[in-house]
Amino acid sequence: MTHLTAFTASLETVAERCEDVVPPVYAALFERFPEFEELFVLDVDQGARGHMLNEALSMAEGLLQDDPVAISFVSAERMNHEGYGIDDDVFEGFFHVMADVFQSISGAAWSNEMSAAWDEVREKAAAAKL
C-alpha cells in the first residue's frame, strides 16, 4: 500500500465514523494551542475552520504526490499564518492534530500504513519552505 493509498484510506475510515470532523479537529487544536482560539471568534458557523481543514487535507494529498503546487501553497500559507502569530511549530502542529484526531476517530481500523502516510505528510509539510 502506498502512502497516498493509506492516506486516502484514513480519510475514508474517518468519513465512515464521523459526519463532521471540523469540531473534533479544532477542539483538539485549541486544546493543544489555546492561545489561537481567539483568532476564530468570528467563525461562528465554523465555515472558515471547515475551509482551512479542507485546504490542509488537499495540500496533504498533494504533498504525498510531490505536487509542486501543494509544496508552494503550504510554504505560502506558512508565511501567511506568521502574520497571525502562528509560528512553524503551530503551523506544522495542525498536521499532527489532524492525524491524532483521525486516528482516535478510526480506532481499531487505524493501521500502521495510515500512521506512516501521516508521518510522511508531516515531514513534507515541515520541509515545505521557500
N, C-alpha and C positions, 0 to 999 in steps of 0.2 A: 504494500500500500504506500503510495507516495504521500508526501506531506500535504500536498494540495487535496488529495482524496480524503485523507484523515481530517483535515481542517473542515472540509465540506461535510463530512460525516458528523463532526462535532456540532456543527450548526443545525443539521437535520435532527440530531438527537435532542438538542435543546428545544427546537421548534415543536417537537412532539410532546414535550413535557411542560412547556411554559408558553402561554399565549402572548405575553408581553415581557420581554427581557429588560426593557428600559428601567422599570422601577428597581429590580434587584441589582442591576449593574450600578446604577447611580447611588443606591443606598450603600453598596459596598465601597464605591469610590469616595463618598462623603465620610464614611466611617474611617477609611484609611487616610484621607486628606480633608478633614473637616473645614479647614480654612477656605476651601473653594466652593462650598455650598452656597455662600452668599452671591457668587457670580451667576447663579441660576435663579435668583429671587423673582425675576420677571417671567420665568419659564413655567407659568402656572399649569399649562396643559401638557408639559413635557415634550413639546414639539421640537424644541432646539436640542434637547437631550437625545431624542429619537433620531434626529437628523445626524447628529455627531456620531452616534453609535453606528448608524448605517454607513456613514463615510469611513469610519475606522475599520469596520468589517470588510468593506470593499477594498480598502487600501491593504488590509492584511492579506486578502486573497491575491492582490496584485504583487505584494512583496514576495509571496511564495512563488510567483511566476517570474520573478526578477523583472517585472514591468518597470521600465524607466519612468513612466508617468506616475506610478504609485510611489516610487522612491522620491521623485521630485515633490510630489504632493505632500508626503509625510514630512519631508525636510521643510517645505514652505509652512506647513501647519505648525511645526515645531517653533519656527521663528514667530509666527503669528501669535501663538499662545504665550510666548515670552512677554508680549505686551500686556497680558493679563496677570503677569507674575508667576506664570507656570513654568518652572524650570524643567530641565531634561528628566530628572528623576520622576517628577509627577507626570509629565507627558508620557514617558515610557511606562509609568506605573499603570496607566489606563489599560494597556495591553495585558498587564499582569492581572488586573482586576477582572477584565473580561474573561480571561482563561480560568481564573479561580471560580468565578460565579458560574460559568458554563460547566465546569467540572462538578461543582456542587449540585447543580440542577440535574445533570446527567446521571449522577450516582454510579451504580454498578455498570452502567452502559459505557462509561468513560474508559478509553483504552490507553495503553502506553503509546500507541501510534498517534492518538489525539494529543497527548501531552507533548510528544516530540514535535508535532506540527506547530503547536502553540509556542514551544521553545524557539523554533525557527522564526516564527513571526516576531517574537520579542527581540531576538538577535538582529533581525533585519531592520526592525523599527529603530533599534538603538543605533544601528550603523547608518541610517538614512539621514545624513547631514551633508549639506552642500558647503 
